[in-house]
Amino acid sequence: MAEGAVDCYLRLGPTGEWDTAATQCIVEQAGGRILSTELDPLSYNERDSLQNPNFIVLGDESLAWSSILRR
């Protein structure tokens, strides 16, 4: 993702906040985002559990991802 080799990555399965925190920093510095499958930003230390929801990593924020993903 950070190299620009892919546009998106969908993760359906258990991960913890510790699995995505550093990755989120790298992805965001490269111009991407990590969002829940509802397209909300991932939050940290705000839920009852440290387990992440299913999420998607998006490379180029300038694309109309909400339209692309909702089809």
PQR file of N, CA, C, O and H, with PARSE charges and radii, in Angstrom:
ATOM      1  N   MET A   1       0.822  -1.174   0.000 -0.4000 1.5000
ATOM      2  CA  MET A   1       0.000   0.000   0.000 -0.0000 2.0000
ATOM      3  C   MET A   1       0.879   1.256   0.000  0.5500 1.7000
ATOM      4  O   MET A   1       0.670   2.156  -0.813 -0.5500 1.4000
ATOM      5  N   ALA A   2       1.837   1.318   0.887 -0.4000 1.5000
ATOM      6  CA  ALA A   2       2.686   2.509   0.994 -0.0000 2.0000
ATOM      7  C   ALA A   2       3.531   2.716  -0.263  0.5500 1.7000
ATOM      8  O   ALA A   2       3.911   3.844  -0.575 -0.5500 1.4000
ATOM      9  H   ALA A   2       2.006   0.586   1.548  0.4000 1.0000
ATOM     10  N   GLU A   3       3.826   1.636  -0.982 -0.4000 1.5000
ATOM     11  CA  GLU A   3       4.596   1.751  -2.224 -0.0000 2.0000
ATOM     12  C   GLU A   3       3.733   2.162  -3.406  0.5500 1.7000
ATOM     13  O   GLU A   3       4.259   2.512  -4.463 -0.5500 1.4000
ATOM     14  H   GLU A   3       3.517   0.719  -0.728  0.4000 1.0000
ATOM     15  N   GLY A   4       2.412   2.123  -3.242 -0.4000 1.5000
ATOM     16  CA  GLY A   4       1.504   2.455  -4.328 -0.0000 2.0000
ATOM     17  C   GLY A   4       1.225   1.284  -5.251  0.5500 1.7000
ATOM     18  O   GLY A   4       0.710   1.481  -6.351 -0.5500 1.4000
ATOM     19  H   GLY A   4       1.985   1.838  -2.384  0.4000 1.0000
ATOM     20  N   ALA A   5       1.553   0.067  -4.830 -0.4000 1.5000
ATOM     21  CA  ALA A   5       1.382  -1.111  -5.678 -0.0000 2.0000
ATOM     22  C   ALA A   5      -0.067  -1.603  -5.708  0.5500 1.7000
ATOM     23  O   ALA A   5      -0.455  -2.307  -6.641 -0.5500 1.4000
ATOM     24  H   ALA A   5       1.972  -0.094  -3.936  0.4000 1.0000
ATOM     25  N   VAL A   6      -0.870  -1.245  -4.706 -0.4000 1.5000
ATOM     26  CA  VAL A   6      -2.278  -1.647  -4.657 -0.0000 2.0000
ATOM     27  C   VAL A   6      -3.120  -0.441  -4.234  0.5500 1.7000
ATOM     28  O   VAL A   6      -2.619   0.495  -3.611 -0.5500 1.4000
ATOM     29  H   VAL A   6      -0.555  -0.673  -3.949  0.4000 1.0000
ATOM     30  N   ASP A   7      -4.403  -0.481  -4.584 -0.4000 1.5000
ATOM     31  CA  ASP A   7      -5.307   0.619  -4.240 -0.0000 2.0000
ATOM     32  C   ASP A   7      -6.053   0.396  -2.936  0.5500 1.7000
ATOM     33  O   ASP A   7      -6.333   1.351  -2.211 -0.5500 1.4000
ATOM     34  H   ASP A   7      -4.810  -1.241  -5.090  0.4000 1.0000
ATOM     35  N   CYS A   8      -6.381  -0.867  -2.629 -0.4000 1.5000
ATOM     36  CA  CYS A   8      -7.101  -1.123  -1.390 -0.0000 2.0000
ATOM     37  C   CYS A   8      -6.811  -2.532  -0.886  0.5500 1.7000
ATOM     38  O   CYS A   8      -6.406  -3.421  -1.636 -0.5500 1.4000
ATOM     39  H   CYS A   8      -6.154  -1.642  -3.218  0.4000 1.0000
ATOM     40  N   TYR A   9      -7.034  -2.696   0.406 -0.4000 1.5000
ATOM     41  CA  TYR A   9      -6.855  -3.985   1.071 -0.0000 2.0000
ATOM     42  C   TYR A   9      -8.000  -4.134   2.046  0.5500 1.7000
ATOM     43  O   TYR A   9      -8.207  -3.269   2.897 -0.5500 1.4000
ATOM     44  H   TYR A   9      -7.364  -1.974   1.014  0.4000 1.0000
ATOM     45  N   LEU A  10      -8.742  -5.206   1.936 -0.4000 1.5000
ATOM     46  CA  LEU A  10      -9.866  -5.469   2.816 -0.0000 2.0000
ATOM     47  C   LEU A  10      -9.466  -6.526   3.840  0.5500 1.7000
ATOM     48  O   LEU A  10      -8.957  -7.585   3.474 -0.5500 1.4000
ATOM     49  H   LEU A  10      -8.574  -5.909   1.245  0.4000 1.0000
ATOM     50  N   ARG A  11      -9.691  -6.246   5.111 -0.4000 1.5000
ATOM     51  CA  ARG A  11      -9.374  -7.200   6.173 -0.0000 2.0000
ATOM     52  C   ARG A  11     -10.660  -7.595   6.877  0.5500 1.7000
ATOM     53  O   ARG A  11     -11.286  -6.783   7.558 -0.5500 1.4000
ATOM     54  H   ARG A  11     -10.104  -5.386   5.408  0.4000 1.0000
ATOM     55  N   LEU A  12     -11.045  -8.847   6.706 -0.4000 1.5000
ATOM     56  CA  LEU A  12     -12.203  -9.412   7.385 -0.0000 2.0000
ATOM     57  C   LEU A  12     -11.686 -10.500   8.300  0.5500 1.7000
ATOM     58  O   LEU A  12     -11.403 -11.610   7.847 -0.5500 1.4000
ATOM     59  H   LEU A  12     -10.537  -9.507   6.152  0.4000 1.0000
ATOM     60  N   GLY A  13     -11.564 -10.208   9.544 -0.4000 1.5000
ATOM     61  CA  GLY A  13     -11.037 -11.171  10.491 -0.0000 2.0000
ATOM     62  C   GLY A  13     -10.448 -10.454  11.679  0.5500 1.7000
ATOM     63  O   GLY A  13     -10.248  -9.240  11.646 -0.5500 1.4000
ATOM     64  H   GLY A  13     -11.794  -9.307   9.912  0.4000 1.0000
ATOM     65  N   PRO A  14     -10.173 -11.193  12.717 -0.5600 1.5000
ATOM     66  CA  PRO A  14      -9.737 -10.561  13.960  0.2800 2.0000
ATOM     67  C   PRO A  14      -8.344  -9.940  13.881  0.5500 1.7000
ATOM     68  O   PRO A  14      -7.383 -10.568  13.435 -0.5500 1.4000
ATOM     69  N   THR A  15      -8.270  -8.706  14.322 -0.4000 1.5000
ATOM     70  CA  THR A  15      -6.997  -8.012  14.546 -0.0000 2.0000
ATOM     71  C   THR A  15      -7.181  -7.151  15.786  0.5500 1.7000
ATOM     72  O   THR A  15      -8.305  -6.836  16.178 -0.5500 1.4000
ATOM     73  H   THR A  15      -9.050  -8.196  14.684  0.4000 1.0000
ATOM     74  N   GLY A  16      -6.085  -6.781  16.385 -0.4000 1.5000
ATOM     75  CA  GLY A  16      -6.134  -5.911  17.553 -0.0000 2.0000
ATOM     76  C   GLY A  16      -5.607  -4.530  17.211  0.5500 1.7000
ATOM     77  O   GLY A  16      -4.971  -4.328  16.177 -0.5500 1.4000
ATOM     78  H   GLY A  16      -5.172  -7.037  16.067  0.4000 1.0000
ATOM     79  N   GLU A  17      -5.878  -3.596  18.084 -0.4000 1.5000
ATOM     80  CA  GLU A  17      -5.378  -2.236  17.871 -0.0000 2.0000
ATOM     81  C   GLU A  17      -3.865  -2.227  17.693  0.5500 1.7000
ATOM     82  O   GLU A  17      -3.341  -1.434  16.911 -0.5500 1.4000
ATOM     83  H   GLU A  17      -6.395  -3.759  18.924  0.4000 1.0000
ATOM     84  N   TRP A  18      -3.168  -3.088  18.400 -0.4000 1.5000
ATOM     85  CA  TRP A  18      -1.710  -3.160  18.303 -0.0000 2.0000
ATOM     86  C   TRP A  18      -1.263  -3.627  16.914  0.5500 1.7000
ATOM     87  O   TRP A  18      -0.124  -3.372  16.520 -0.5500 1.4000
ATOM     88  H   TRP A  18      -3.594  -3.732  19.035  0.4000 1.0000
ATOM     89  N   ASP A  19      -2.138  -4.305  16.168 -0.4000 1.5000
ATOM     90  CA  ASP A  19      -1.798  -4.766  14.814 -0.0000 2.0000
ATOM     91  C   ASP A  19      -1.873  -3.639  13.790  0.5500 1.7000
ATOM     92  O   ASP A  19      -1.213  -3.705  12.754 -0.5500 1.4000
ATOM     93  H   ASP A  19      -3.063  -4.512  16.487  0.4000 1.0000
ATOM     94  N   THR A  20      -2.659  -2.619  14.061 -0.4000 1.5000
ATOM     95  CA  THR A  20      -2.895  -1.592  13.051 -0.0000 2.0000
ATOM     96  C   THR A  20      -2.325  -0.214  13.382  0.5500 1.7000
ATOM     97  O   THR A  20      -2.221   0.629  12.491 -0.5500 1.4000
ATOM     98  H   THR A  20      -3.196  -2.566  14.902  0.4000 1.0000
ATOM     99  N   ALA A  21      -1.963   0.031  14.610 -0.4000 1.5000
ATOM    100  CA  ALA A  21      -1.552   1.381  15.009 -0.0000 2.0000
ATOM    101  C   ALA A  21      -0.353   1.890  14.203  0.5500 1.7000
ATOM    102  O   ALA A  21      -0.435   2.962  13.605 -0.5500 1.4000
ATOM    103  H   ALA A  21      -2.048  -0.654  15.333  0.4000 1.0000
ATOM    104  N   ALA A  22       0.732   1.160  14.176 -0.4000 1.5000
ATOM    105  CA  ALA A  22       1.918   1.604  13.429 -0.0000 2.0000
ATOM    106  C   ALA A  22       1.652   1.592  11.931  0.5500 1.7000
ATOM    107  O   ALA A  22       2.103   2.475  11.202 -0.5500 1.4000
ATOM    108  H   ALA A  22       0.798   0.289  14.663  0.4000 1.0000
ATOM    109  N   THR A  23       0.913   0.581  11.480 -0.4000 1.5000
ATOM    110  CA  THR A  23       0.566   0.493  10.064 -0.0000 2.0000
ATOM    111  C   THR A  23      -0.242   1.707   9.643  0.5500 1.7000
ATOM    112  O   THR A  23      -0.037   2.240   8.552 -0.5500 1.4000
ATOM    113  H   THR A  23       0.546  -0.136  12.072  0.4000 1.0000
ATOM    114  N   GLN A  24      -1.154   2.150  10.490 -0.4000 1.5000
ATOM    115  CA  GLN A  24      -1.965   3.314  10.157 -0.0000 2.0000
ATOM    116  C   GLN A  24      -1.089   4.555   9.973  0.5500 1.7000
ATOM    117  O   GLN A  24      -1.339   5.355   9.071 -0.5500 1.4000
ATOM    118  H   GLN A  24      -1.320   1.718  11.377  0.4000 1.0000
ATOM    119  N   CYS A  25      -0.087   4.722  10.798 -0.4000 1.5000
ATOM    120  CA  CYS A  25       0.834   5.859  10.651 -0.0000 2.0000
ATOM    121  C   CYS A  25       1.540   5.821   9.301  0.5500 1.7000
ATOM    122  O   CYS A  25       1.651   6.844   8.624 -0.5500 1.4000
ATOM    123  H   CYS A  25       0.116   4.072  11.531  0.4000 1.0000
ATOM    124  N   ILE A  26       2.012   4.658   8.915 -0.4000 1.5000
ATOM    125  CA  ILE A  26       2.723   4.514   7.642 -0.0000 2.0000
ATOM    126  C   ILE A  26       1.782   4.773   6.470  0.5500 1.7000
ATOM    127  O   ILE A  26       2.122   5.514   5.548 -0.5500 1.4000
ATOM    128  H   ILE A  26       1.922   3.827   9.464  0.4000 1.0000
ATOM    129  N   VAL A  27       0.607   4.166   6.507 -0.4000 1.5000
ATOM    130  CA  VAL A  27      -0.365   4.330   5.420 -0.0000 2.0000
ATOM    131  C   VAL A  27      -0.772   5.796   5.283  0.5500 1.7000
ATOM    132  O   VAL A  27      -0.839   6.317   4.170 -0.5500 1.4000
ATOM    133  H   VAL A  27       0.331   3.564   7.256  0.4000 1.0000
ATOM    134  N   GLU A  28      -1.042   6.458   6.397 -0.4000 1.5000
ATOM    135  CA  GLU A  28      -1.459   7.859   6.326 -0.0000 2.0000
ATOM    136  C   GLU A  28      -0.343   8.764   5.832  0.5500 1.7000
ATOM    137  O   GLU A  28      -0.613   9.729   5.116 -0.5500 1.4000
ATOM    138  H   GLU A  28      -0.987   6.034   7.301  0.4000 1.0000
ATOM    139  N   GLN A  29       0.904   8.481   6.193 -0.4000 1.5000
ATOM    140  CA  GLN A  29       2.025   9.277   5.680 -0.0000 2.0000
ATOM    141  C   GLN A  29       2.209   9.078   4.176  0.5500 1.7000
ATOM    142  O   GLN A  29       2.745   9.947   3.488 -0.5500 1.4000
ATOM    143  H   GLN A  29       1.124   7.697   6.774  0.4000 1.0000
ATOM    144  N   ALA A  30       1.761   7.932   3.674 -0.4000 1.5000
ATOM    145  CA  ALA A  30       1.846   7.645   2.232 -0.0000 2.0000
ATOM    146  C   ALA A  30       0.614   8.163   1.481  0.5500 1.7000
ATOM    147  O   ALA A  30       0.511   7.994   0.266 -0.5500 1.4000
ATOM    148  H   ALA A  30       1.325   7.226   4.232  0.4000 1.0000
ATOM    149  N   GLY A  31      -0.327   8.799   2.207 -0.4000 1.5000
ATOM    150  CA  GLY A  31      -1.497   9.384   1.565 -0.0000 2.0000
ATOM    151  C   GLY A  31      -2.745   8.536   1.603  0.5500 1.7000
ATOM    152  O   GLY A  31      -3.727   8.857   0.935 -0.5500 1.4000
ATOM    153  H   GLY A  31      -0.244   8.936   3.194  0.4000 1.0000
ATOM    154  N   GLY A  32      -2.731   7.446   2.378 -0.4000 1.5000
ATOM    155  CA  GLY A  32      -3.884   6.560   2.452 -0.0000 2.0000
ATOM    156  C   GLY A  32      -4.626   6.687   3.763  0.5500 1.7000
ATOM    157  O   GLY A  32      -4.325   7.551   4.587 -0.5500 1.4000
ATOM    158  H   GLY A  32      -1.933   7.185   2.920  0.4000 1.0000
ATOM    159  N   ARG A  33      -5.607   5.805   3.946 -0.4000 1.5000
ATOM    160  CA  ARG A  33      -6.409   5.792   5.167 -0.0000 2.0000
ATOM    161  C   ARG A  33      -6.758   4.367   5.544  0.5500 1.7000
ATOM    162  O   ARG A  33      -6.817   3.490   4.682 -0.5500 1.4000
ATOM    163  H   ARG A  33      -5.851   5.103   3.277  0.4000 1.0000
ATOM    164  N   ILE A  34      -6.987   4.135   6.810 -0.4000 1.5000
ATOM    165  CA  ILE A  34      -7.538   2.869   7.290 -0.0000 2.0000
ATOM    166  C   ILE A  34      -8.895   3.207   7.888  0.5500 1.7000
ATOM    167  O   ILE A  34      -9.002   4.027   8.800 -0.5500 1.4000
ATOM    168  H   ILE A  34      -6.939   4.847   7.510  0.4000 1.0000
ATOM    169  N   LEU A  35      -9.937   2.558   7.356 -0.4000 1.5000
ATOM    170  CA  LEU A  35     -11.306   2.835   7.767 -0.0000 2.0000
ATOM    171  C   LEU A  35     -12.035   1.541   8.077  0.5500 1.7000
ATOM    172  O   LEU A  35     -11.673   0.478   7.572 -0.5500 1.4000
ATOM    173  H   LEU A  35      -9.851   1.891   6.616  0.4000 1.0000
ATOM    174  N   SER A  36     -13.061   1.635   8.908 -0.4000 1.5000
ATOM    175  CA  SER A  36     -13.922   0.474   9.124 -0.0000 2.0000
ATOM    176  C   SER A  36     -14.638   0.184   7.812  0.5500 1.7000
ATOM    177  O   SER A  36     -14.604   1.002   6.893 -0.5500 1.4000
ATOM    178  H   SER A  36     -13.355   2.498   9.318  0.4000 1.0000
ATOM    179  N   THR A  37     -15.280  -0.964   7.720 -0.4000 1.5000
ATOM    180  CA  THR A  37     -16.019  -1.283   6.497 -0.0000 2.0000
ATOM    181  C   THR A  37     -17.249  -0.388   6.348  0.5500 1.7000
ATOM    182  O   THR A  37     -17.904  -0.398   5.306 -0.5500 1.4000
ATOM    183  H   THR A  37     -15.308  -1.628   8.467  0.4000 1.0000
ATOM    184  N   GLU A  38     -17.561   0.387   7.390 -0.4000 1.5000
ATOM    185  CA  GLU A  38     -18.618   1.403   7.315 -0.0000 2.0000
ATOM    186  C   GLU A  38     -18.037   2.754   6.888  0.5500 1.7000
ATOM    187  O   GLU A  38     -18.744   3.761   6.853 -0.5500 1.4000
ATOM    188  H   GLU A  38     -17.029   0.395   8.236  0.4000 1.0000
ATOM    189  N   LEU A  39     -16.726   2.761   6.562 -0.4000 1.5000
ATOM    190  CA  LEU A  39     -15.974   3.942   6.123 -0.0000 2.0000
ATOM    191  C   LEU A  39     -15.800   4.992   7.218  0.5500 1.7000
ATOM    192  O   LEU A  39     -15.691   6.186   6.940 -0.5500 1.4000
ATOM    193  H   LEU A  39     -16.152   1.943   6.591  0.4000 1.0000
ATOM    194  N   ASP A  40     -15.775   4.526   8.470 -0.4000 1.5000
ATOM    195  CA  ASP A  40     -15.461   5.396   9.606 -0.0000 2.0000
ATOM    196  C   ASP A  40     -13.998   5.180   9.986  0.5500 1.7000
ATOM    197  O   ASP A  40     -13.497   4.061   9.878 -0.5500 1.4000
ATOM    198  H   ASP A  40     -15.864   3.556   8.696  0.4000 1.0000
ATOM    199  N   PRO A  41     -13.303   6.230  10.429 -0.5600 1.5000
ATOM    200  CA  PRO A  41     -11.917   6.056  10.866  0.2800 2.0000
ATOM    201  C   PRO A  41     -11.832   5.065  12.028  0.5500 1.7000
ATOM    202  O   PRO A  41     -12.716   5.028  12.884 -0.5500 1.4000
ATOM    203  N   LEU A  42     -10.769   4.267  12.055 -0.4000 1.5000
ATOM    204  CA  LEU A  42     -10.552   3.387  13.206 -0.0000 2.0000
ATOM    205  C   LEU A  42     -10.268   4.251  14.424  0.5500 1.7000
ATOM    206  O   LEU A  42      -9.616   5.290  14.324 -0.5500 1.4000
ATOM    207  H   LEU A  42     -10.050   4.297  11.359  0.4000 1.0000
ATOM    208  N   SER A  43     -10.760   3.815  15.561 -0.4000 1.5000
ATOM    209  CA  SER A  43     -10.473   4.525  16.801 -0.0000 2.0000
ATOM    210  C   SER A  43      -9.588   3.632  17.670  0.5500 1.7000
ATOM    211  O   SER A  43      -9.529   2.417  17.483 -0.5500 1.4000
ATOM    212  H   SER A  43     -11.290   2.971  15.642  0.4000 1.0000
ATOM    213  N   TYR A  44      -8.916   4.250  18.602 -0.4000 1.5000
ATOM    214  CA  TYR A  44      -8.010   3.530  19.491 -0.0000 2.0000
ATOM    215  C   TYR A  44      -8.328   3.889  20.935  0.5500 1.7000
ATOM    216  O   TYR A  44      -8.540   5.054  21.271 -0.5500 1.4000
ATOM    217  H   TYR A  44      -8.964   5.237  18.754  0.4000 1.0000
ATOM    218  N   ASN A  45      -8.358   2.865  21.782 -0.4000 1.5000
ATOM    219  CA  ASN A  45      -8.625   3.030  23.216 -0.0000 2.0000
ATOM    220  C   ASN A  45      -9.958   3.716  23.491  0.5500 1.7000
ATOM    221  O   ASN A  45     -10.096   4.420  24.491 -0.5500 1.4000
ATOM    222  H   ASN A  45      -8.186   1.919  21.509  0.4000 1.0000
ATOM    223  N   GLU A  46     -10.934   3.521  22.621 -0.4000 1.5000
ATOM    224  CA  GLU A  46     -12.252   4.127  22.813 -0.0000 2.0000
ATOM    225  C   GLU A  46     -13.377   3.095  22.863  0.5500 1.7000
ATOM    226  O   GLU A  46     -14.529   3.449  23.114 -0.5500 1.4000
ATOM    227  H   GLU A  46     -10.822   2.949  21.809  0.4000 1.0000
ATOM    228  N   ARG A  47     -13.056   1.833  22.627 -0.4000 1.5000
ATOM    229  CA  ARG A  47     -14.069   0.777  22.634 -0.0000 2.0000
ATOM    230  C   ARG A  47     -13.886  -0.082  23.878  0.5500 1.7000
ATOM    231  O   ARG A  47     -12.874   0.018  24.571 -0.5500 1.4000
ATOM    232  H   ARG A  47     -12.120   1.546  22.423  0.4000 1.0000
ATOM    233  N   ASP A  48     -14.878  -0.928  24.153 -0.4000 1.5000
ATOM    234  CA  ASP A  48     -14.794  -1.847  25.301 -0.0000 2.0000
ATOM    235  C   ASP A  48     -13.725  -2.910  25.094  0.5500 1.7000
ATOM    236  O   ASP A  48     -13.222  -3.489  26.057 -0.5500 1.4000
ATOM    237  H   ASP A  48     -15.700  -1.009  23.590  0.4000 1.0000
ATOM    238  N   SER A  49     -13.380  -3.165  23.840 -0.4000 1.5000
ATOM    239  CA  SER A  49     -12.404  -4.194  23.486 -0.0000 2.0000
ATOM    240  C   SER A  49     -11.277  -3.560  22.678  0.5500 1.7000
ATOM    241  O   SER A  49     -11.472  -2.529  22.034 -0.5500 1.4000
ATOM    242  H   SER A  49     -13.789  -2.695  23.058  0.4000 1.0000
ATOM    243  N   LEU A  50     -10.104  -4.175  22.713 -0.4000 1.5000
ATOM    244  CA  LEU A  50      -8.994  -3.707  21.879 -0.0000 2.0000
ATOM    245  C   LEU A  50      -9.018  -4.350  20.495  0.5500 1.7000
ATOM    246  O   LEU A  50      -8.122  -4.124  19.683 -0.5500 1.4000
ATOM    247  H   LEU A  50      -9.945  -5.012  23.237  0.4000 1.0000
ATOM    248  N   GLN A  51     -10.046  -5.148  20.234 -0.4000 1.5000
ATOM    249  CA  GLN A  51     -10.172  -5.793  18.928 -0.0000 2.0000
ATOM    250  C   GLN A  51     -10.737  -4.796  17.921  0.5500 1.7000
ATOM    251  O   GLN A  51     -11.683  -4.064  18.212 -0.5500 1.4000
ATOM    252  H   GLN A  51     -10.774  -5.332  20.894  0.4000 1.0000
ATOM    253  N   ASN A  52     -10.135  -4.785  16.723 -0.4000 1.5000
ATOM    254  CA  ASN A  52     -10.596  -3.911  15.652 -0.0000 2.0000
ATOM    255  C   ASN A  52     -11.844  -4.478  14.986  0.5500 1.7000
ATOM    256  O   ASN A  52     -12.079  -5.686  15.002 -0.5500 1.4000
ATOM    257  H   ASN A  52      -9.367  -5.380  16.487  0.4000 1.0000
ATOM    258  N   PRO A  53     -12.640  -3.584  14.399 -0.5600 1.5000
ATOM    259  CA  PRO A  53     -13.693  -4.072  13.524  0.2800 2.0000
ATOM    260  C   PRO A  53     -13.050  -4.502  12.193  0.5500 1.7000
ATOM    261  O   PRO A  53     -11.865  -4.254  11.975 -0.5500 1.4000
ATOM    262  N   ASN A  54     -13.811  -5.134  11.318 -0.4000 1.5000
ATOM    263  CA  ASN A  54     -13.311  -5.370   9.968 -0.0000 2.0000
ATOM    264  C   ASN A  54     -12.944  -4.015   9.373  0.5500 1.7000
ATOM    265  O   ASN A  54     -13.587  -3.009   9.673 -0.5500 1.4000
ATOM    266  H   ASN A  54     -14.775  -5.335  11.495  0.4000 1.0000
ATOM    267  N   PHE A  55     -11.916  -3.985   8.535 -0.4000 1.5000
ATOM    268  CA  PHE A  55     -11.487  -2.688   8.015 -0.0000 2.0000
ATOM    269  C   PHE A  55     -10.983  -2.793   6.592  0.5500 1.7000
ATOM    270  O   PHE A  55     -10.745  -3.882   6.069 -0.5500 1.4000
ATOM    271  H   PHE A  55     -11.393  -4.802   8.292  0.4000 1.0000
ATOM    272  N   ILE A  56     -10.827  -1.628   5.980 -0.4000 1.5000
ATOM    273  CA  ILE A  56     -10.298  -1.515   4.632 -0.0000 2.0000
ATOM    274  C   ILE A  56      -9.203  -0.460   4.650  0.5500 1.7000
ATOM    275  O   ILE A  56      -9.342   0.588   5.281 -0.5500 1.4000
ATOM    276  H   ILE A  56     -11.020  -0.744   6.405  0.4000 1.0000
ATOM    277  N   VAL A  57      -8.111  -0.753   3.947 -0.4000 1.5000
ATOM    278  CA  VAL A  57      -7.023   0.196   3.797 -0.0000 2.0000
ATOM    279  C   VAL A  57      -7.128   0.755   2.390  0.5500 1.7000
ATOM    280  O   VAL A  57      -7.138   0.002   1.417 -0.5500 1.4000
ATOM    281  H   VAL A  57      -7.998  -1.604   3.435  0.4000 1.0000
ATOM    282  N   LEU A  58      -7.207   2.076   2.281 -0.4000 1.5000
ATOM    283  CA  LEU A  58      -7.362   2.734   0.991 -0.0000 2.0000
ATOM    284  C   LEU A  58      -6.105   3.523   0.666  0.5500 1.7000
ATOM    285  O   LEU A  58      -5.593   4.271   1.499 -0.5500 1.4000
ATOM    286  H   LEU A  58      -7.199   2.688   3.071  0.4000 1.0000
ATOM    287  N   GLY A  59      -5.615   3.350  -0.549 -0.4000 1.5000
ATOM    288  CA  GLY A  59      -4.371   3.993  -0.935 -0.0000 2.0000
ATOM    289  C   GLY A  59      -4.512   5.454  -1.297  0.5500 1.7000
ATOM    290  O   GLY A  59      -3.925   6.305  -0.629 -0.5500 1.4000
ATOM    291  H   GLY A  59      -6.031   2.743  -1.227  0.4000 1.0000
ATOM    292  N   ASP A  60      -5.264   5.773  -2.325 -0.4000 1.5000
ATOM    293  CA  ASP A  60      -5.373   7.134  -2.841 -0.0000 2.0000
ATOM    294  C   ASP A  60      -6.682   7.743  -2.371  0.5500 1.7000
ATOM    295  O   ASP A  60      -7.756   7.357  -2.833 -0.5500 1.4000
ATOM    296  H   ASP A  60      -5.740   5.082  -2.868  0.4000 1.0000
ATOM    297  N   GLU A  61      -6.592   8.698  -1.450 -0.4000 1.5000
ATOM    298  CA  GLU A  61      -7.798   9.308  -0.887 -0.0000 2.0000
ATOM    299  C   GLU A  61      -8.555  10.163  -1.887  0.5500 1.7000
ATOM    300  O   GLU A  61      -9.717  10.494  -1.649 -0.5500 1.4000
ATOM    301  H   GLU A  61      -5.720   9.012  -1.075  0.4000 1.0000
ATOM    302  N   SER A  62      -7.934  10.530  -2.993 -0.4000 1.5000
ATOM    303  CA  SER A  62      -8.616  11.384  -3.957 -0.0000 2.0000
ATOM    304  C   SER A  62      -9.675  10.632  -4.762  0.5500 1.7000
ATOM    305  O   SER A  62     -10.518  11.257  -5.404 -0.5500 1.4000
ATOM    306  H   SER A  62      -6.991  10.261  -3.186  0.4000 1.0000
ATOM    307  N   LEU A  63      -9.642   9.294  -4.735 -0.4000 1.5000
ATOM    308  CA  LEU A  63     -10.665   8.518  -5.426 -0.0000 2.0000
ATOM    309  C   LEU A  63     -11.973   8.559  -4.627  0.5500 1.7000
ATOM    310  O   LEU A  63     -11.948   8.711  -3.406 -0.5500 1.4000
ATOM    311  H   LEU A  63      -8.957   8.785  -4.213  0.4000 1.0000
ATOM    312  N   ALA A  64     -13.089   8.428  -5.298 -0.4000 1.5000
ATOM    313  CA  ALA A  64     -14.413   8.474  -4.663 -0.0000 2.0000
ATOM    314  C   ALA A  64     -14.738   7.118  -4.058  0.5500 1.7000
ATOM    315  O   ALA A  64     -15.610   6.406  -4.556 -0.5500 1.4000
ATOM    316  H   ALA A  64     -13.110   8.305  -6.290  0.4000 1.0000
ATOM    317  N   TRP A  65     -14.039   6.759  -2.985 -0.4000 1.5000
ATOM    318  CA  TRP A  65     -14.159   5.424  -2.410 -0.0000 2.0000
ATOM    319  C   TRP A  65     -15.571   5.111  -1.941  0.5500 1.7000
ATOM    320  O   TRP A  65     -16.020   3.978  -2.107 -0.5500 1.4000
ATOM    321  H   TRP A  65     -13.331   7.337  -2.580  0.4000 1.0000
ATOM    322  N   SER A  66     -16.275   6.048  -1.374 -0.4000 1.5000
ATOM    323  CA  SER A  66     -17.624   5.751  -0.894 -0.0000 2.0000
ATOM    324  C   SER A  66     -18.517   5.316  -2.058  0.5500 1.7000
ATOM    325  O   SER A  66     -19.341   4.416  -1.895 -0.5500 1.4000
ATOM    326  H   SER A  66     -15.909   6.969  -1.239  0.4000 1.0000
ATOM    327  N   SER A  67     -18.369   5.926  -3.202 -0.4000 1.5000
ATOM    328  CA  SER A  67     -19.144   5.517  -4.391 -0.0000 2.0000
ATOM    329  C   SER A  67     -18.652   4.187  -4.928  0.5500 1.7000
ATOM    330  O   SER A  67     -19.459   3.337  -5.305 -0.5500 1.4000
ATOM    331  H   SER A  67     -17.700   6.657  -3.335  0.4000 1.0000
ATOM    332  N   ILE A  68     -17.357   3.996  -4.969 -0.4000 1.5000
ATOM    333  CA  ILE A  68     -16.774   2.760  -5.507 -0.0000 2.0000
ATOM    334  C   ILE A  68     -17.182   1.574  -4.648  0.5500 1.7000
ATOM    335  O   ILE A  68     -17.564   0.535  -5.186 -0.5500 1.4000
ATOM    336  H   ILE A  68     -16.702   4.687  -4.664  0.4000 1.0000
ATOM    337  N   LEU A  69     -17.114   1.700  -3.339 -0.4000 1.5000
ATOM    338  CA  LEU A  69     -17.356   0.592  -2.428 -0.0000 2.0000
ATOM    339  C   LEU A  69     -18.835   0.317  -2.191  0.5500 1.7000
ATOM    340  O   LEU A  69     -19.182  -0.792  -1.785 -0.5500 1.4000
ATOM    341  H   LEU A  69     -16.804   2.544  -2.902  0.4000 1.0000
ATOM    342  N   ARG A  70     -19.689   1.249  -2.418 -0.4000 1.5000
ATOM    343  CA  ARG A  70     -21.118   1.073  -2.152 -0.0000 2.0000
ATOM    344  C   ARG A  70     -21.858   0.458  -3.341  0.5500 1.7000
ATOM    345  O   ARG A  70     -23.053   0.186  -3.228 -0.5500 1.4000
ATOM    346  H   ARG A  70     -19.407   2.150  -2.747  0.4000 1.0000
ATOM    347  N   ARG A  71     -21.203   0.232  -4.459 -0.4000 1.5000
ATOM    348  CA  ARG A  71     -21.864  -0.328  -5.645 -0.0000 2.0000
ATOM    349  C   ARG A  71     -22.270  -1.738  -5.461  0.5500 1.7000
ATOM    350  O   ARG A  71     -22.836  -2.342  -6.373 -0.5500 1.4000
ATOM    351  H   ARG A  71     -20.232   0.453  -4.551  0.4000 1.0000
TER
END
